[in-house]
Amino acid sequence: MSSAVASQRAKREPLCVLSGALLLALGCAGRTPPPATAQKVVTPPARLTWLPAESISGGKLAKSVNEELGQVSLPGAAAGVKSAVSMEVAQLAIECTEPTPRCYTAVGRSLGADEMVWAELGVGHSSRDVRVALLLYDVRVGAAPKRVERTFDNVEAARAGVSSLVQQLKTEGGPR
């Protein structure tokens, strides 16, 4: 009987293997693959550097401008970091004094900045005609800086109007 049992077992073995493989295939076919996880690319915030204003004839104005620049926040940028030097001094340090994107990019790279913001101040012969220009430059893009500018009647008016210029730069002049 043992040979008869072995013979039947030999006949059933291929069927068992085939049945097992079929069940395994059906089991795998019924499973849904795990959902594809979207690889979200996280870009680090831009490094914003602000360069302090210098003014020979308008020290109070430069102080007000610097206080406002220290508060600047831009979408997609980390909190602004103050440069140790003004734009003029930074340009002299790298021996590139032209107001061109090439020089601004060189300054930005020397400061480790992705974006820079600075002011250009001008006071006329009298206390009238105080010009304040704010510039925002994207070092990564290398195009002309975004600029907002206004001329005020006097230094006090300019000091009072700096915050509105900063807001204008953020809304109208920003690179985004």
C-alpha positions as CSV (number, residue, x, y, z in Angstrom):
1,M,0.0,0.0,0.0
2,S,2.8,2.2,0.5
3,S,3.6,2.2,-3.2
4,A,0.0,3.0,-4.0
5,V,0.0,6.0,-1.6
6,A,3.3,7.2,-3.0
7,S,1.9,6.9,-6.5
8,Q,-1.2,9.0,-5.6
9,R,0.9,11.5,-3.8
10,A,3.1,11.9,-6.9
11,K,0.0,12.6,-9.0
12,R,-1.3,15.2,-6.6
13,E,1.9,17.1,-6.0
14,P,2.0,19.0,-9.3
15,L,-1.7,19.9,-8.7
16,C,-0.9,21.2,-5.2
17,V,2.0,23.3,-6.5
18,L,-0.1,24.6,-9.4
19,S,-3.0,25.4,-7.0
20,G,-0.7,27.2,-4.6
21,A,0.8,29.3,-7.4
22,L,-2.6,30.1,-8.6
23,L,-3.8,31.2,-5.2
24,L,-0.7,33.3,-4.7
25,A,-1.2,35.0,-8.1
26,L,-4.8,35.7,-7.3
27,G,-3.9,37.1,-3.9
28,C,-1.3,39.4,-5.4
29,A,-3.6,40.5,-8.2
30,G,-6.3,41.6,-5.7
31,R,-3.9,43.9,-3.8
32,T,-3.7,47.5,-4.8
33,P,-0.2,48.9,-4.9
34,P,0.7,51.3,-2.2
35,P,-0.1,54.9,-3.3
36,A,2.8,56.7,-4.9
37,T,4.1,59.2,-2.4
38,A,4.7,62.5,-4.0
39,Q,8.2,63.6,-3.5
40,K,7.8,67.1,-2.3
41,V,10.9,69.1,-3.2
42,V,11.6,71.5,-0.4
43,T,13.6,74.5,-1.4
44,P,15.3,76.3,1.4
45,P,14.3,79.9,2.0
46,A,16.3,82.5,0.1
47,R,19.1,84.2,2.1
48,L,18.1,87.8,2.3
49,T,20.9,90.3,3.1
50,W,20.3,94.0,3.7
51,L,23.1,96.5,3.3
52,P,23.0,99.5,5.6
53,A,22.6,103.0,4.2
54,E,25.3,105.6,4.7
55,S,24.6,109.2,4.3
56,I,27.1,112.0,5.0
57,S,24.5,114.7,5.2
58,G,21.5,112.8,6.5
59,G,22.6,110.6,9.4
60,K,19.0,110.6,10.9
61,L,17.6,109.6,7.6
62,A,20.2,106.7,7.2
63,K,19.3,105.6,10.7
64,S,15.6,105.5,9.9
65,V,16.2,103.7,6.6
66,N,18.3,101.1,8.3
67,E,15.7,100.5,11.0
68,E,13.2,99.8,8.2
69,L,15.5,97.6,6.2
70,G,16.2,95.6,9.4
71,Q,12.5,94.8,9.5
72,V,12.1,93.7,5.9
73,S,10.7,90.3,5.3
74,L,10.0,88.9,1.9
75,P,7.9,85.8,0.9
76,G,10.2,82.8,0.4
77,A,13.1,84.5,2.1
78,A,14.6,83.9,5.5
79,A,14.8,86.8,8.0
80,G,17.1,89.5,6.6
81,V,20.7,89.5,7.8
82,K,22.5,92.8,8.1
83,S,25.7,93.1,6.1
84,A,28.6,94.6,7.9
85,V,29.1,97.1,5.1
86,S,27.1,99.3,2.7
87,M,26.7,98.6,-1.0
88,E,29.4,101.2,-1.8
89,V,31.9,99.7,0.5
90,A,31.1,96.1,-0.6
91,Q,31.6,97.1,-4.2
92,L,34.9,98.8,-3.4
93,A,36.1,95.7,-1.5
94,I,35.6,93.5,-4.6
95,E,36.8,96.3,-7.0
96,C,33.5,96.3,-9.0
97,T,32.0,99.7,-8.6
98,E,29.6,99.9,-11.6
99,P,25.9,99.8,-10.9
100,T,25.4,96.8,-13.0
101,P,23.9,93.3,-12.5
102,R,27.4,91.8,-12.9
103,C,28.7,93.9,-10.0
104,Y,25.6,93.4,-7.8
105,T,25.9,89.6,-8.4
106,A,29.6,89.7,-7.4
107,V,28.6,91.6,-4.2
108,G,25.8,89.2,-3.4
109,R,28.1,86.2,-3.9
110,S,30.8,87.7,-1.7
111,L,28.1,88.2,1.0
112,G,26.6,84.7,0.6
113,A,23.2,86.3,-0.3
114,D,20.5,85.0,-2.6
115,E,18.7,88.4,-2.4
116,M,19.9,91.8,-1.4
117,V,18.1,95.0,-0.4
118,W,19.7,98.4,0.0
119,A,19.0,102.1,-0.1
120,E,20.4,105.0,-2.1
121,L,20.0,108.3,-0.4
122,G,20.5,111.7,-1.8
123,V,20.1,115.1,-0.2
124,G,20.0,118.2,-2.4
125,H,21.9,121.5,-1.7
126,S,19.2,122.6,0.7
127,S,17.2,120.4,3.0
128,R,14.7,120.0,0.2
129,D,14.8,117.4,-2.4
130,V,15.6,114.4,-0.3
131,R,15.7,111.3,-2.6
132,V,15.2,107.8,-1.2
133,A,15.5,104.8,-3.4
134,L,15.2,101.2,-2.3
135,L,16.6,98.4,-4.4
136,L,15.9,94.7,-4.3
137,Y,18.3,92.4,-6.2
138,D,17.9,88.7,-6.8
139,V,21.5,87.4,-7.0
140,R,20.4,84.0,-8.5
141,V,18.6,85.7,-11.4
142,G,21.1,88.4,-12.1
143,A,18.7,90.8,-13.8
144,A,18.4,94.5,-13.1
145,P,17.3,95.3,-9.5
146,K,13.8,96.1,-8.7
147,R,13.6,99.8,-7.6
148,V,11.2,102.1,-5.8
149,E,12.0,105.7,-5.4
150,R,10.5,108.8,-4.0
151,T,11.6,112.4,-3.5
152,F,10.6,114.1,-0.3
153,D,10.5,117.8,0.7
154,N,12.8,117.4,3.7
155,V,14.6,114.8,5.8
156,E,11.8,114.5,8.3
157,A,9.3,113.8,5.6
158,A,11.6,111.2,4.1
159,R,12.1,109.5,7.5
160,A,8.3,109.4,7.9
161,G,7.9,108.0,4.3
162,V,10.5,105.2,4.4
163,S,8.1,102.5,5.7
164,S,5.7,103.2,2.8
165,L,8.6,102.8,0.4
166,V,9.4,99.5,2.0
167,Q,5.8,98.3,1.6
168,Q,5.9,99.4,-2.0
169,L,9.1,97.5,-2.7
170,K,7.6,94.4,-1.1
171,T,4.4,94.6,-3.2
172,E,5.4,96.2,-6.5
173,G,9.1,95.7,-6.7
174,G,9.5,92.1,-5.5
175,P,11.0,89.5,-7.8
176,R,8.2,87.1,-7.1
